[in-house]
Amino acid sequence: MEDISLDKYKLWFETLMKRSEDAFIVVDRQGIIRYINDIYCKFLYVTKEEALGTPIEKIIPTTSMYDVMDQKLVQDQDVYIHPYVGSKDTITLSRRFCLFDDEGNVIGSMAQCRFREYARLTADRLFRFEDAQTEGNAEADDHSDKFDFVIGRDPRFFKLKAKALKVARKDFPIFLSGETGTGKEVFAQAIHMASDRRDGPMVSINCGAIPADLLESELFGYEEGAFTGARKGGKPGKFELANHGTLFLDEVADMPLDLQVKLLRVLQDFKVERLGSSKSIPLDVRVISATRKNVEQMVADGLFREDLYYRLNVVRLDIMPLRERKSDIPLFVNRFLRELNKKYSTNISLSPAVERAFRKYDWPGNIRELKNVVESAYASLDGLVIGVDDLPPKIAGGKTSYIPDKEDEPLSDAVASFETYYITDKLKKHDFRISETAAALGIDRSALWRKMKKYGITVKRELRA
């Protein structure tokens, strides 16, 4: 029998991991991530470069891999609620088991997870492929990955993403409704990239940010001499620039009534005339519009044309505010911190108390406000862990002490949460010097290290001396 080289085994393993619909992660005995496949990276919103060589608790704070190794467990398939989601409706089927050497010593552990979200996407691809076969078209391209950067695993938000992906492949106008800062433009970009127009231009214009007397020329363009100050040779408008692509009309409800009439005519005829010209230019443009306002009420009050509203609102997507999907907050915070840590070569993290404060706050400015708060805390931070005292008072609740997670929290959970907060707070006050912190806590260094490992508290290597 031919001997098989280790390199060939590695090639087979890598190919299997890439082709699998399941998520895999492998850690060594110290809990350092040594392997993670693409599916798991997508689910955790991390890159392989960010994950490999990192303690697993930094990526999955409530990991059970240490328990698996300490108890030499081999766990059969079980239902598991993923810690990043915190929702009963987001479930994984997981297997976690130890890895042993020839002498029976534990050298690491491995987890295999099957996410219901990916099962749904797989089913969706199968149905679309079946539809394509029925229609005599063997091609059923999948562009669902274009929605990977639309962050969110809340069950209702996931359904919204699935609907957006479905309508992206059709050419109907789409109307995005949602509060400021909910990510309407991100949705518009994802829809464009998942559509058949992805190779064409994506042009955006904020109808509320441009003075009314300039908005018409910005949208429809103008010919030379059309008005005082007109550019020599004229200028194409946004509709022309978006030809064979997508035009995103942000804050469309801020458009003046007289301009709404001209917009309606363009959408009906699919032709545009530049200011100062009588020549019609044919258009092939998909329009996505968005607003933060209650357009139905504006229609009733005579502030927005009803016929234009129906023309724009063929498919409607109502984007949820952040306060209605707080289980997604850790995803955004982790993304923002990873970007900042990568940009400035740091290793800043959040204390558990900050995560609880974030969940208690209602975020009227939505994702945009959350990003601003994270960046502000990062910019003014002296240590390595963002604490409650680094937050604005309205979010911190006027407190710089431990915030209980919930009123009826079990005693064991409350003790663990308080210890995490208290140890982190003392580490910050003593500039992360282990000996001084241990002395202040009245314990020895080894006890402090054990508790830090237990609660996933880490500091920079160069500060551990």
Order of alpha helices (4+ residues) and beta strands (2+ residues): alpha-beta-beta-alpha-alpha-alpha-alpha-beta-beta-beta-alpha-alpha-beta-alpha-beta-alpha-beta-beta-alpha-beta-alpha-beta-beta-beta-alpha-alpha-beta-alpha-beta-alpha-alpha-beta-alpha-alpha-alpha-alpha
